[in-house]
């Protein structure tokens, strides 16, 4: 829903991490008698909008977080004059008289503090790249919302915050141009505030066993989904698998800079990607290989393997018309040799084009059958793919689509990484679970001789899928 009203400063586009939800009254933040409290107004607050990419909203009376159109908000505070250690810091923002929403936005700290309220536009917006400080639920008209930012505001300095939302019912807040209702930073020094609010939800982390987590079909500047799924990754440790079509529309250097880098880019150091078809819209997938560097493997191949705990992990190139997947091809022979040399008891592989899928946009892919067969011959457990922009889980099967509960491979379609979602057509045999309305990530917890799978949905959505299997 596009709202035709003046709005302002917001943080923007995506959202959702089940990290912290804090909406509470000012009375819950009562310092003890020995505390000193400093209240500051922002030196800048504004928002940007994807449908008006060159427009600056720095003088608007509101700022907003929304997803239709996509709006990001930004706030900046200069903290100075503190002579004692910071015991507590709260960011306070006030919902306008008609700004209520079911989603108050996901708010994060930012490393960029150089932006100007009167200069920032969608085209030059700063990256919202820091830790999540709040994922707000419903906010009501004329309500003050408080966000605990003690972990970020540690002393004198300049601090920026950005907000995004996945909701089309945007939340609107009063900017500093509104006067008495302007945002505030309330800082307590000398003693800790009491009581300290605690998170209502957190993302449970595995103890010891490695995690492989990710999705395909990810970063699209025209959607908020990649921000939503990047927020999920913020709360999940482990190795990230980016399973092709990582930067729309063409995998160019500018697509990675403008779209991917601002969301999944903050997890680049722990990402092991696989190339999709959109990467090859650029000759040789040069944008992809240049962006990921050595993590993407040999640019002439695009396939590689590595180990995680008791597991062997294989990333393959399913662009079979460019890098052949046929029986006897260089890639297929490399895969068989790699699997033969593997000493780990469990194996997982991922690539872009699914052998099996019920998606309406792309049918089952027969060209990758030799790769599937090689993995089946070596008793692999799991294959994760993308390409269709939805989620689907299949029962364990062989390379011909026959149910095999003894040696079969369980294949997932995990194309819900951020670009526009797609539906289903003819439901294929052995399809167990499907969803086409939720962005999210697939999380695989790799135990010594088994694995757990979990679909982790974007904030505000309820669909999930989970289970466990032993290794062959």
C-alpha positions in Angstrom: 0.0 0.0 0.0 1.5 3.3 -1.1 0.7 6.0 1.4 0.3 9.5 -0.1 1.5 11.6 2.9 4.6 13.4 4.0 6.8 11.0 5.9 10.3 10.9 7.1 13.5 9.5 8.2 13.0 6.0 8.5 15.1 3.0 8.3 14.0 0.8 6.0 13.4 -1.9 4.0 13.1 -5.2 5.3 13.0 -6.6 8.4 12.5 -9.1 10.6 14.8 -10.7 12.9 13.5 -12.5 15.9 16.1 -10.8 18.0 14.6 -8.3 20.4 11.1 -6.9 21.0 11.0 -3.9 23.3 8.0 -1.6 23.5 7.5 -0.3 27.0 6.7 2.8 28.9 9.3 5.3 30.1 8.4 4.5 33.7 10.1 1.1 33.2 13.4 2.9 32.8 13.9 4.5 36.2 17.5 5.2 37.2 18.5 5.1 40.9 19.1 8.3 42.8 22.9 8.2 42.1 22.4 8.1 38.3 22.8 11.1 36.0 20.5 11.3 32.9 21.2 13.1 29.7 18.5 13.5 27.0 19.5 14.4 23.4 17.6 15.0 20.2 18.9 13.7 16.9 21.2 15.8 14.7 19.6 14.1 11.7 16.6 11.9 10.9 15.1 11.1 7.5 13.8 8.3 5.3 14.4 7.2 1.7 11.9 5.6 -0.8 12.6 3.2 -3.6 9.9 4.7 -5.9 11.4 8.2 -5.6 15.1 7.3 -5.7 16.5 10.8 -6.1 14.2 12.6 -3.6 15.4 13.8 -0.2 13.0 13.8 2.7 15.2 15.4 5.3 12.8 18.2 6.2 9.6 16.0 6.5 7.8 16.0 9.8 7.7 12.2 9.9 9.9 9.2 9.2 8.6 5.8 8.3 9.4 2.1 7.8 7.3 0.4 5.1 7.5 -2.2 2.4 5.1 -0.8 -0.2 6.8 1.4 -1.3 10.0 0.3 0.4 11.1 3.0 2.9 14.2 3.0 5.1 14.7 5.4 8.0 17.8 6.8 9.5 18.6 8.6 12.8 21.8 10.1 14.0 22.8 11.4 17.5 26.0 13.2 18.6 26.8 12.2 22.2 29.3 14.5 24.0 30.1 15.8 27.4 29.8 12.5 29.2 32.3 12.2 32.1 31.2 8.8 33.5 30.6 5.4 32.0 27.4 4.8 30.2 25.1 2.5 32.4 22.1 2.6 30.1 20.9 4.2 26.8 17.4 4.3 25.3 16.3 5.4 21.9 12.8 6.9 22.1 10.6 7.4 19.0 7.0 8.5 19.0 4.3 7.1 16.7 2.4 9.8 14.9 -1.3 10.5 15.6 -2.2 8.3 12.7 0.9 6.1 12.3 -0.1 2.8 14.0 1.1 -0.4 12.4 1.2 -4.2 13.1 5.0 -3.9 12.5 7.0 -1.1 14.0 10.1 -2.1 12.1 13.5 -3.8 12.6 16.0 -1.3 13.9 19.8 -1.7 13.7 22.9 0.2 14.5 25.0 1.5 11.6 28.7 1.9 11.0 28.1 4.9 8.7 27.7 8.1 10.6 28.8 10.5 7.7 25.4 10.8 6.0 23.6 14.1 5.9 19.9 14.5 6.7 19.5 16.9 3.7 21.6 14.9 1.3 20.6 11.3 1.6 18.4 9.7 -1.0 17.5 6.1 -2.0 20.3 6.3 -4.6 23.0 7.1 -2.0 21.5 5.7 1.2 23.9 4.4 3.8 24.1 0.7 4.6 22.1 -0.6 7.6 24.8 -3.0 8.6 25.0 -3.2 12.4 23.5 -5.3 15.1 19.8 -5.5 15.5 18.6 -3.6 18.5 14.9 -4.2 18.2 12.3 -5.9 16.1 9.1 -4.2 17.0 5.6 -5.7 16.8 2.4 -3.6 16.8 2.8 0.1 17.6 -0.2 2.4 18.3 -1.0 6.1 17.5 0.7 8.6 19.9 2.7 5.8 21.6 6.3 6.4 22.7 8.4 3.4 21.8 11.7 2.8 23.6 14.5 0.7 22.3 17.4 -0.4 24.5 20.7 0.7 22.7 23.0 0.3 25.7 25.1 -2.3 23.7 25.7 0.3 21.0 26.0 3.7 22.8 29.1 3.2 25.0 30.4 6.8 25.4 30.9 10.0 23.6 30.7 9.8 19.9 28.3 9.8 16.9 25.8 7.0 16.5 23.5 6.1 13.6 20.5 3.8 13.5 18.4 2.5 10.6 15.0 1.0 10.4 13.2 -1.3 7.9 10.0 -3.2 7.7 8.4 -6.1 5.8 4.9 -4.9 6.3 2.9 -3.0 3.7 1.1 -1.2 6.6 4.0 1.1 7.4 4.7 2.6 10.8 5.1 6.4 11.0 7.1 8.3 13.6 7.5 12.0 14.5 10.8 13.5 13.3 12.8 16.2 14.9 11.0 18.7 12.8 7.8 17.9 14.8 9.2 19.8 17.9 8.3 18.3 21.3 7.6 14.9 19.8 11.1 14.6 18.3 13.1 11.4 18.9 15.3 11.2 22.0 18.4 9.5 23.2 18.2 9.1 27.0 21.6 8.2 28.5 22.2 7.2 32.1 25.6 7.4 33.6 27.0 6.5 37.0 24.8 3.5 37.8 22.8 1.0 35.9 19.1 1.6 35.2 16.5 -0.6 36.9 14.8 -2.7 35.9 16.6 -3.8 32.7 14.2 -5.0 30.0 14.9 -8.4 28.6 14.3 -9.8 25.2 11.1 -11.6 24.7 12.5 -13.9 22.0 15.9 -15.1 20.9 17.3 -17.4 18.3 18.5 -20.6 19.9 22.0 -21.6 19.0 23.5 -25.0 18.6 26.0 -26.2 21.2 29.1 -27.5 19.4 27.7 -29.0 16.2 28.3 -27.0 13.0 25.4 -25.2 11.1 24.9 -24.8 7.4 22.3 -22.1 6.8 21.0 -20.2 3.8 18.8 -20.0 0.7 18.9 -19.1 -3.0 17.3 -16.3 -5.1 18.3 -13.6 -2.8 19.1 -9.9 -3.3 16.7 -7.8 -5.3 16.6 -4.0 -4.8 12.9 -4.1 -5.6 11.9 -6.3 -2.6 12.4 -6.3 1.1 13.0 -10.0 1.3 16.8 -10.1 1.3 16.8 -7.7 4.3 14.3 -9.9 6.1 16.4 -13.0 5.5 19.7 -11.3 6.3 18.2 -10.3 9.6 17.6 -14.0 10.3 21.2 -14.7 9.6 22.2 -12.1 12.1 20.9 -14.5 14.8 22.2 -17.8 13.4 25.8 -18.8 13.7 27.4 -21.1 11.1 28.4 -21.3 7.4 26.1 -19.5 5.0 25.2 -21.1 1.7 24.1 -18.6 -1.0 22.5 -21.0 -3.5 22.5 -19.0 -6.7 20.8 -16.0 -8.2 22.4 -14.1 -5.4 22.2 -10.5 -6.9 19.4 -9.5 -9.3 18.9 -8.8 -12.1 22.1 -9.8 -13.8 24.8 -10.5 -11.2 26.7 -7.4 -12.2 29.2 -5.7 -9.9 26.6 -2.9 -9.4 23.9 -5.5 -8.4 26.2 -6.8 -5.7 27.1 -3.3 -4.5 23.6 -1.8 -4.6 21.5 -4.9 -3.5 23.4 -7.8 -2.0 26.0 -5.9 -0.1 23.4 -4.0 1.9 21.8 -7.2 3.2 23.5 -10.6 2.9 26.8 -8.8 2.3 27.4 -8.4 6.0 27.7 -12.2 6.2 30.1 -12.4 3.2 33.1 -13.6 5.3 31.2 -16.8 6.3 29.5 -17.4 2.9 30.2 -20.3 0.5 28.2 -19.6 -2.6 26.9 -21.5 -5.6 26.2 -19.8 -8.9 22.8 -19.5 -10.5 21.6 -18.7 -14.0 21.3 -14.9 -13.3 25.0 -14.7 -12.5 25.7 -15.8 -16.0 23.7 -12.9 -17.4 27.1 -11.3 -17.0 29.8 -12.9 -19.2 31.6 -15.7 -17.3 29.6 -14.7 -14.1 32.4 -12.2 -13.6 30.4 -10.1 -11.1 29.8 -13.1 -9.0 33.4 -14.5 -9.0 34.9 -11.0 -8.5 32.6 -10.3 -5.5 33.1 -13.6 -3.7 36.7 -14.2 -4.7 38.3 -17.4 -3.6 35.2 -18.5 -1.6 33.4 -19.2 -5.0 36.1 -21.6 -6.3 37.8 -21.6 -9.7 35.9 -19.1 -12.0 36.2 -21.6 -14.9 34.5 -24.2 -12.8 32.3 -22.8 -10.0 32.3 -26.1 -8.0 34.3 -27.0 -4.9 34.0 -28.9 -1.6 34.9 -28.4 2.1 34.4 -30.1 5.4 32.3 -29.1 8.4 32.7 -31.2 11.5 31.7 -34.8 10.6 30.3 -33.7 7.2 31.6 -33.3 3.7 30.0 -30.3 1.9 29.9 -30.0 -1.9 28.9 -26.8 -3.9 28.2 -27.5 -7.5 27.6 -25.6 -10.7 24.2 -26.5 -12.2 24.5 -24.2 -15.2 24.9 -27.3 -17.3 25.0 -25.6 -20.7 28.0 -23.6 -19.5 29.8 -26.0 -17.2 28.7 -29.5 -18.2 26.9 -31.8 -15.7 26.7 -34.8 -18.0 28.0 -38.2 -17.1 31.8 -38.3 -17.9 32.1 -34.5 -17.9 34.9 -32.8 -16.0 32.5 -31.7 -13.2 30.8 -35.1 -12.8 34.2 -36.9 -12.8 35.6 -34.4 -10.3 32.5 -35.0 -8.1 32.9 -38.7 -8.2 36.7 -38.5 -7.3 36.0 -36.0 -4.6 33.3 -38.2 -3.0 35.6 -41.3 -3.3 38.4 -39.5 -1.5 36.1 -38.2 1.3 36.6 -39.7 4.7 33.6 -38.0 6.5 30.6 -40.2 7.2 27.9 -37.7 6.1 27.6 -35.6 2.9 25.4 -32.6 1.9 25.5 -30.9 -1.5 23.9 -27.7 -2.8 23.4 -26.1 -6.3 20.9 -23.9 -7.9 18.7 -25.9 -10.4 16.5 -28.5 -8.6 16.4 -32.1 -9.8 12.9 -32.2 -8.3 10.4 -29.3 -7.9 6.7 -28.6 -8.1 7.3 -24.9 -8.8 5.2 -23.2 -11.5 8.1 -21.2 -13.0 10.7 -24.0 -13.6 10.1 -27.7 -13.9 12.3 -30.6 -12.6 15.8 -30.4 -14.1 17.1 -33.6 -15.8 20.5 -32.1 -16.8 21.6 -32.3 -13.1 20.7 -36.0 -12.9 24.3 -37.3 -13.3 25.3 -35.1 -10.3 22.5 -36.5 -8.2 23.4 -40.0 -9.3 27.0 -39.6 -8.3 25.9 -38.3 -4.8 23.4 -41.2 -4.5 26.1 -43.7 -5.4 28.2 -42.4 -2.6 25.4 -42.4 0.0 24.9 -38.6 0.3 22.2 -37.4 2.7 21.0 -34.0 1.5 20.8 -31.8 -1.6 19.7 -28.2 -1.3 18.6 -26.2 -4.4 16.9 -22.9 -5.3 15.7 -21.5 -8.7 12.0 -21.7 -7.9 11.2 -18.9 -5.5 9.5 -21.0 -2.8 10.2 -23.7 -0.3 9.7 -27.4 -0.8 10.8 -30.6 0.9 10.9 -34.0 -0.7 11.0 -37.5 0.7 14.3 -39.3 0.2 14.6 -40.4 -3.5 17.1 -41.8 -6.0 18.1 -40.0 -9.2 15.0 -41.3 -11.0 12.5 -40.0 -8.5 11.8 -43.3 -6.8 11.1 -43.2 -3.1 14.1 -44.8 -1.3 14.0 -44.7 2.5 17.2 -46.7 2.8 19.7 -44.8 0.6 17.7 -42.0 -0.9 18.7 -38.4 -0.8 16.4 -35.8 0.7 16.2 -32.7 -1.6 15.0 -29.3 -0.6 14.1 -26.3 -2.7 15.1 -23.2 -0.7 14.5 -20.4 -3.2 12.9 -18.0 -0.6 16.1 -15.9 0.0 14.6 -12.5 -0.8 13.5 -11.9 -4.4 9.8 -12.1 -5.3 8.1 -15.3 -4.3 6.6 -17.8 -6.8 3.9 -20.4 -6.7 3.4 -24.1 -7.4 2.1 -25.9 -10.5 1.8 -29.7 -10.8 2.8 -31.3 -7.4 5.5 -33.8 -8.0 5.6 -37.3 -6.5 7.1 -37.5 -3.0 6.7 -33.8 -2.3 6.1 -33.5 1.5 5.9 -29.8 2.4 5.5 -26.7 0.4 5.2 -22.9 1.0 5.1 -20.0 -1.4 4.3 -17.1 0.9 7.2 -16.8 3.3 10.8 -15.6 2.9 13.2 -17.5 5.1 16.3 -19.5 5.4 16.9 -23.3 5.7 19.1 -24.2 8.7 20.9 -27.5 8.8 22.4 -28.5 12.1 25.1 -31.1 11.3 25.5 -33.7 14.1 28.1 -36.4 14.1 25.9 -39.0 12.5 22.6 -37.2 11.8 21.2 -33.8 10.9 18.3 -31.5 11.8 16.6 -29.3 9.3 14.6 -26.2 10.1 12.9 -23.6 7.9 13.3 -20.3 9.8 10.6 -17.8 8.6 10.9 -14.1 8.2 9.7 -12.1 11.2 6.0 -11.9 11.6 5.3 -15.2 9.6 4.3 -18.5 11.2 5.2 -21.1 8.6 8.0 -23.4 9.6 9.2 -26.9 8.9 11.6 -29.1 10.8 12.8 -32.6 11.3 15.7 -34.9 11.8 17.4 -37.8 9.9 20.3 -40.2 10.5 23.1 -40.4 8.1 23.3 -43.5 5.8 
